[in-house]
Amino acid sequence: MPERKHIHLRFAATRLARFRRLCQQLERAARARYWFPQIPLALALAFAGLLLLWITFGAQALTLLSDFPSNLLKFSPASMPYLLIGIAMLIMSIGLLFRSRFAWIIALVLTVTTILIMLKFRHAAYPALAWYDGALLVVLLLARNTFDRSSLAAGTLFAITSSLLLLIYAVFGSLYLGSQFSPKITDLVTAFYYSVVTMATVGYGDITPKTAHARLFTISIIILGVTVFATSISAIVAPMVGGSLERIIKHKEEKVKRANHFIVVGATPLAYNTYRELKKRAQPVTFILPHAPDEAEVDPDDLVVGDPNSLDTLRKAGAEDAQAVLAMRADDSENAFISLAVKELKGRAKTVVVVNDSKHMERIKLVQPDLVIAPQVLGGELLAMALSGERITGDFLTGRFFHFDRESEQTS
């Protein structure tokens, strides 16, 4: 029975490895990383914006576009949020094409806002739009890791979009409340002039608000103008600075020639201590961590930050030309997957896997690592032997601490 169980486990591990390779092959064949999921999500967001505009304005939207912005006054002020949200969705969909993190955040805010508005009103078509936006929100959240770029194009797009939307809001509001200013604002040019002067916080004083509503409206333009200006500057400058730093880092990484080295994977005490001991012996070591480490724990000379299970991360760390890859994470299943990923590279690197739980020992052996170490498993046995007065020999320690792959020993 135990042998049959081991056969089933080994068969399941083999099938899982084949499935992972099949998925990676399909992804490479379809070149999914160049278009998925950013292009489908951008189209879905643009469709949500068009749907919102059509449900809100219907055929009147064509009238609005035929003579914009003079026809803007024909619509109720209550419809302005829908107009601004719809236009913002259309423009932010372009930002999603660039995999912009900022565009993704704005898309989330717009989608949530639309859902809340749709649930508040009982238009016949609003529930359907709310369900559509709800599904779009879930997909956006699931794809959050895809939108990780801070591009200059996306920052410029945001700056233009936010300034345009604010200008529409200011001009439309000035015309709508024109009778509450002195002198009255009655034409588009005057409304545009007052909006720009107020947004820039210049304030010549030739047009002044006379009522509470007009004053509050003017305050909102000033606050939004300052906010949009500051945010736009940061959205454009940050990608420029970040891009320069990224180019410097990549240039340094390109100079690093990794070969005949050791790769340590894991943010555990055993991984840190192994790294230190290898460095003491003047061995070349590359550390792979999912995030930047705490300098108090370890400060590696050669660090690769990324998903250790990813083939791209392992290639970046030079796993194909390494002497050995040491999988020392706290999760035994992740260590097993790292060993499988290294074997998929078909390099010359040996695989060393740490087992933290004795129940996983046989399962780890199914992935056929070159060496299995179980320090935490050994600790309990040594303590029990010491307390019982049993003799501890070097051969016993070697046999218990290291579990070699016998097949690889015979073939080597």
C-alpha positions as MATLAB code, in Angstrom:
seq = 'MPERKHIHLRFAATRLARFRRLCQQLERAARARYWFPQIPLALALAFAGLLLLWITFGAQALTLLSDFPSNLLKFSPASMPYLLIGIAMLIMSIGLLFRSRFAWIIALVLTVTTILIMLKFRHAAYPALAWYDGALLVVLLLARNTFDRSSLAAGTLFAITSSLLLLIYAVFGSLYLGSQFSPKITDLVTAFYYSVVTMATVGYGDITPKTAHARLFTISIIILGVTVFATSISAIVAPMVGGSLERIIKHKEEKVKRANHFIVVGATPLAYNTYRELKKRAQPVTFILPHAPDEAEVDPDDLVVGDPNSLDTLRKAGAEDAQAVLAMRADDSENAFISLAVKELKGRAKTVVVVNDSKHMERIKLVQPDLVIAPQVLGGELLAMALSGERITGDFLTGRFFHFDRESEQTS';
ca = [
       0.000    0.000    0.000;
       2.716    2.590    0.788;
       4.413    1.817   -2.554;
       1.135    2.299   -4.419;
       0.593    5.590   -2.593;
       4.072    6.766   -3.576;
       3.401    5.798   -7.203;
       0.197    7.860   -7.220;
       1.979   10.847   -5.650;
       4.817   10.637   -8.148;
       2.330   10.360  -11.005;
       0.441   13.444   -9.732;
       3.672   15.443   -9.424;
       4.671   14.445  -12.974;
       1.273   15.418  -14.368;
       1.453   18.757  -12.551;
       4.889   19.479  -13.992;
       3.650   18.609  -17.496;
       0.616   20.863  -17.050;
       2.846   23.758  -15.996;
       5.064   23.227  -19.042;
       2.004   23.058  -21.309;
       0.649   26.354  -19.932;
       4.015   28.032  -20.439;
       4.246   26.706  -24.000;
       0.742   27.964  -24.819;
       1.581   31.345  -23.309;
       4.733   31.612  -25.410;
       2.936   30.442  -28.554;
       0.151   33.007  -28.148;
       2.605   35.713  -27.010;
       0.141   36.369  -24.206;
       2.500   38.546  -22.194;
       2.379   41.189  -24.960;
      -1.412   41.620  -24.981;
      -3.099   39.716  -22.139;
      -4.815   40.850  -19.970;
      -4.216   44.561  -20.611;
      -5.855   44.761  -24.049;
      -9.085   42.876  -23.101;
      -9.395   44.955  -19.917;
      -8.817   48.201  -21.813;
     -11.575   47.277  -24.263;
     -13.886   46.285  -21.401;
     -13.302   49.606  -19.609;
     -13.873   51.597  -22.810;
     -17.119   49.678  -23.398;
     -18.226   50.474  -19.823;
     -17.621   54.181  -20.474;
     -19.555   54.115  -23.760;
     -22.368   52.158  -22.137;
     -22.628   54.695  -19.319;
     -22.773   57.595  -21.779;
     -25.389   55.867  -23.924;
     -27.610   54.882  -20.981;
     -27.410   58.389  -19.517;
     -27.721   60.503  -22.649;
     -28.945   58.085  -25.326;
     -29.310   59.693  -28.732;
     -28.726   63.107  -27.117;
     -25.043   62.193  -26.854;
     -24.782   62.600  -30.628;
     -26.367   66.056  -30.305;
     -23.821   66.953  -27.648;
     -20.915   65.914  -29.852;
     -22.299   67.690  -32.927;
     -21.927   71.121  -31.369;
     -19.689   70.795  -28.332;
     -19.485   72.607  -25.932;
     -22.340   75.018  -26.692;
     -24.875   72.181  -26.418;
     -23.499   71.342  -22.984;
     -25.901   73.803  -21.356;
     -28.877   71.863  -22.682;
     -28.206   69.039  -20.239;
     -29.080   68.970  -16.571;
     -26.235   69.540  -14.063;
     -27.180   66.188  -12.528;
     -25.931   64.448  -15.686;
     -22.439   65.985  -15.493;
     -20.950   63.232  -13.236;
     -21.982   60.597  -15.778;
     -20.418   62.590  -18.595;
     -17.134   63.078  -16.740;
     -16.956   59.440  -15.567;
     -17.708   58.129  -19.058;
     -15.037   60.296  -20.677;
     -12.536   59.390  -17.935;
     -13.169   55.669  -18.511;
     -12.523   56.060  -22.214;
      -9.233   57.861  -21.615;
      -8.075   55.570  -18.779;
      -8.626   52.574  -21.051;
      -5.727   53.924  -23.105;
      -3.617   54.003  -19.938;
      -4.380   50.316  -19.314;
      -2.816   49.507  -22.698;
       0.477   50.812  -21.279;
      -0.028   48.621  -18.181;
       0.024   51.793  -16.109;
      -0.414   51.324  -12.371;
      -1.919   54.767  -12.066;
      -4.468   54.109  -14.826;
      -5.392   50.846  -13.073;
      -6.026   52.698   -9.792;
      -8.145   55.356  -11.513;
     -10.067   52.618  -13.362;
     -10.829   50.949  -10.028;
     -12.079   54.230   -8.545;
     -14.237   54.987  -11.582;
     -15.691   51.473  -11.641;
     -16.576   51.523   -7.941;
     -18.090   55.011   -8.303;
     -20.192   53.853  -11.249;
     -21.451   50.824   -9.322;
     -22.487   52.984   -6.372;
     -24.286   55.457   -8.641;
     -26.037   52.669  -10.547;
     -27.265   51.038   -7.344;
     -28.623   54.333   -6.038;
     -30.914   55.051   -9.010;
     -33.568   52.738  -10.423;
     -33.197   53.223  -14.148;
     -34.191   50.109  -16.103;
     -30.704   49.650  -17.560;
     -28.686   50.597  -14.464;
     -28.757   47.151  -12.735;
     -27.298   45.488  -15.841;
     -24.520   48.093  -15.991;
     -23.877   47.613  -12.266;
     -23.436   43.846  -12.801;
     -21.124   44.473  -15.753;
     -19.007   46.936  -13.766;
     -18.971   44.512  -10.824;
     -17.507   41.775  -13.035;
     -15.033   44.290  -14.477;
     -13.984   45.285  -10.946;
     -13.283   41.650  -10.013;
     -11.178   41.093  -13.138;
      -9.243   44.326  -12.520;
      -8.424   43.179   -8.992;
      -7.321   39.736  -10.205;
      -5.020   41.338  -12.784;
      -3.460   43.823  -10.362;
       0.054   42.390  -10.791;
      -0.075   43.037  -14.543;
      -0.364   46.808  -14.145;
       2.953   47.585  -12.500;
       4.420   50.238  -14.774;
       4.838   53.923  -14.141;
       5.227   55.225  -17.678;
       5.703   58.770  -18.893;
       2.967   58.257  -21.498;
       0.447   57.212  -18.849;
       1.418   60.151  -16.609;
       1.010   62.587  -19.490;
      -2.321   60.989  -20.352;
      -3.503   61.453  -16.792;
      -2.394   65.081  -16.731;
      -4.257   65.859  -19.956;
      -7.358   63.934  -18.893;
      -7.651   65.443  -15.439;
      -7.037   68.976  -16.735;
      -9.618   68.534  -19.501;
     -12.264   67.147  -17.151;
     -11.647   69.895  -14.622;
     -11.884   72.519  -17.358;
     -15.222   71.086  -18.546;
     -16.504   71.122  -14.977;
     -15.351   74.714  -14.398;
     -16.682   76.101  -17.704;
     -20.024   74.336  -17.426;
     -20.448   75.377  -13.786;
     -19.538   78.979  -14.538;
     -22.125   79.167  -17.306;
     -24.786   77.462  -15.189;
     -24.193   79.821  -12.200;
     -23.446   82.829  -14.419;
     -26.184   85.025  -12.960;
     -24.613   84.679   -9.486;
     -21.400   86.445  -10.521;
     -20.641   90.135  -10.930;
     -20.537   90.866  -13.794;
     -22.701   87.985  -15.030;
     -21.090   85.182  -17.035;
     -23.218   84.750  -20.156;
     -20.920   83.476  -22.882;
     -18.457   80.643  -23.370;
     -15.358   82.827  -23.724;
     -16.002   84.576  -20.392;
     -16.649   81.226  -18.684;
     -13.424   79.825  -20.120;
     -11.487   82.915  -19.008;
     -12.868   82.784  -15.467;
     -12.187   79.031  -15.224;
      -8.551   79.310  -16.281;
      -7.873   82.301  -14.030;
      -9.448   80.533  -11.055;
      -7.749   77.186  -11.706;
      -4.394   78.964  -11.876;
      -5.223   80.782   -8.578;
      -4.375   84.121  -10.225;
      -7.592   85.857   -9.224;
      -7.633   89.245  -11.012;
     -10.854   90.190   -9.256;
     -12.654   91.450  -12.364;
     -15.281   88.667  -11.960;
     -16.394   87.895   -8.413;
     -18.919   85.413   -6.976;
     -21.827   87.072   -5.136;
     -23.801   84.150   -3.670;
     -22.904   81.260   -1.381;
     -23.327   78.720   -4.189;
     -21.031   80.679   -6.492;
     -18.403   81.076   -3.773;
     -18.454   77.344   -2.943;
     -18.176   76.553   -6.637;
     -15.159   78.864   -6.950;
     -13.526   77.236   -3.914;
     -14.012   73.807   -5.479;
     -12.304   74.968   -8.686;
      -9.327   76.323   -6.721;
      -8.922   73.145   -4.623;
      -9.308   70.829   -7.603;
      -6.990   72.987   -9.715;
      -4.169   72.853   -7.156;
      -4.699   69.108   -6.637;
      -4.733   68.294  -10.338;
      -1.655   70.438  -10.980;
       0.363   68.841   -8.166;
      -0.741   65.309   -9.040;
      -0.048   65.831  -12.738;
       3.469   67.030  -12.028;
       4.171   63.995   -9.831;
       2.605   61.644  -12.401;
       4.975   62.953  -15.090;
       8.153   63.508  -13.044;
       8.005   60.197  -11.139;
       8.185   57.984  -14.272;
      11.039   60.108  -15.619;
      13.077   59.708  -12.426;
      12.046   56.070  -12.015;
      12.934   55.272  -15.619;
      16.389   56.761  -15.192;
      17.006   54.748  -12.033;
      15.726   51.585  -13.710;
      18.084   52.074  -16.653;
      21.009   52.530  -14.252;
      20.095   49.369  -12.345;
      19.605   47.341  -15.523;
      22.956   48.587  -16.828;
      24.635   47.364  -13.665;
      22.835   44.025  -13.847;
      23.956   43.529  -17.445;
      27.563   43.836  -16.321;
      27.120   40.971  -13.804;
      28.298   37.700  -15.333;
      26.794   34.865  -13.308;
      28.375   31.450  -13.844;
      29.567   28.563  -11.682;
      27.887   30.144   -8.659;
      25.409   29.162   -5.962;
      21.830   30.429   -5.842;
      20.125   30.676   -2.447;
      16.349   31.023   -2.449;
      14.327   31.915    0.633;
      13.921   34.481    3.389;
      14.546   32.025    6.244;
      17.254   31.911    8.934;
      18.745   28.813    7.272;
      18.964   30.631    3.928;
      20.598   33.673    5.529;
      23.133   31.565    7.430;
      23.927   29.469    4.358;
      24.558   32.654    2.387;
      26.904   33.997    5.067;
      28.876   30.734    5.305;
      29.297   30.513    1.530;
      30.497   34.135    1.427;
      33.006   33.374    4.209;
      34.439   30.690    1.956;
      34.718   33.176   -0.943;
      32.053   31.400   -2.979;
      30.009   33.383   -5.543;
      26.404   33.516   -4.304;
      23.232   34.987   -5.797;
      20.273   35.537   -3.503;
      16.685   35.293   -4.822;
      13.997   36.927   -2.691;
      10.352   37.816   -3.455;
      10.949   41.274   -1.946;
      13.807   43.500   -0.836;
      15.410   42.103    2.355;
      15.891   43.792    5.688;
      19.511   44.921    5.946;
      19.548   43.749    9.579;
      19.004   40.166    8.367;
      21.135   40.060    5.249;
      22.672   42.486    2.761;
      23.538   40.382   -0.311;
      26.063   41.590   -2.853;
      24.139   39.955   -5.719;
      20.358   40.098   -5.228;
      17.557   39.183   -7.634;
      14.076   40.236   -6.541;
      11.219   38.276   -8.097;
       9.083   35.153   -7.953;
      11.465   32.222   -7.291;
       9.058   29.815   -9.052;
       9.282   31.838  -12.275;
      11.578   30.643  -15.020;
      12.341   34.257  -15.935;
      13.581   34.961  -12.391;
      15.737   31.834  -12.377;
      17.186   32.722  -15.781;
      17.923   36.230  -14.523;
      19.816   34.714  -11.588;
      21.783   32.479  -14.004;
      20.334   29.180  -12.761;
      21.302   27.411  -16.001;
      25.021   28.023  -15.337;
      24.962   27.716  -11.538;
      26.665   24.993   -9.510;
      23.558   24.507   -7.368;
      20.203   26.075   -6.572;
      19.305   25.891   -2.884;
      15.527   26.026   -2.294;
      15.268   27.116    1.337;
      11.834   28.701    1.660;
       9.550   28.048    4.637;
       6.943   26.308    2.458;
       7.924   22.787    1.354;
       5.630   22.878   -1.685;
       7.322   26.065   -2.949;
      10.727   24.407   -2.529;
       9.499   21.456   -4.599;
       8.234   23.754   -7.362;
      11.569   25.600   -7.426;
      13.333   22.274   -7.948;
      10.968   21.414  -10.821;
      11.507   24.847  -12.387;
      15.293   24.438  -12.255;
      15.009   21.053  -13.977;
      12.870   22.644  -16.711;
      15.790   24.930  -17.562;
      17.847   21.817  -18.391;
      21.050   23.370  -17.133;
      23.855   21.802  -15.153;
      22.790   23.160  -11.757;
      22.199   20.713   -8.919;
      19.024   21.140   -6.872;
      19.106   21.261   -3.072;
      15.715   21.229   -1.329;
      15.008   21.912    2.337;
      12.241   19.932    4.069;
      10.658   21.679    7.035;
       8.054   19.018    7.875;
       8.879   15.297    8.071;
       5.459   14.447    6.570;
       6.592   15.985    3.288;
       9.874   14.060    2.996;
       8.622   11.341    0.650;
       6.668   13.817   -1.480;
       9.717   16.027   -1.892;
      11.732   13.034   -3.067;
       9.186   12.485   -5.843;
      10.449   15.598   -7.644;
      13.935   14.000   -7.593;
      16.143   16.764   -6.204;
      19.868   16.069   -6.090;
      20.032   16.678   -2.371;
      17.422   16.931    0.387;
      18.262   18.412    3.775;
      16.006   18.318    6.815;
      17.647   20.301    9.655;
      14.421   20.955   11.560;
      13.400   17.307   11.288;
      16.788   16.243   12.604;
      16.671   18.647   15.546;
      13.850   16.861   17.339;
      15.478   13.457   16.872;
      18.852   14.668   18.164;
      17.255   16.232   21.216;
      15.412   13.009   22.034;
      18.610   10.950   21.587;
      20.633   13.291   23.779;
      18.052   13.193   26.553;
      17.842    9.402   26.288;
      21.628    8.975   26.475;
      21.943    7.440   23.018;
      25.210    7.706   21.101;
      25.339   10.214   18.225;
      27.900    9.435   15.516;
      29.063   11.312   12.458;
      27.639    8.704   10.114;
      24.282    9.009   11.835;
      24.277   12.808   11.421;
      25.243   12.565    7.765;
      22.598    9.971    7.019;
      19.856   11.846    8.830;
      20.726   15.391    7.788;
      21.453   14.785    4.094;
      19.208   12.710    1.841;
      20.915   12.221   -1.506;
      19.164   11.250   -4.708;
      20.567    7.735   -5.194;
      19.752    7.668   -8.888;
      21.756   10.817   -9.568;
      24.643    9.384   -7.513;
      24.729    6.247   -9.601;
      24.593    8.069  -12.922;
      27.256   10.619  -11.946;
];
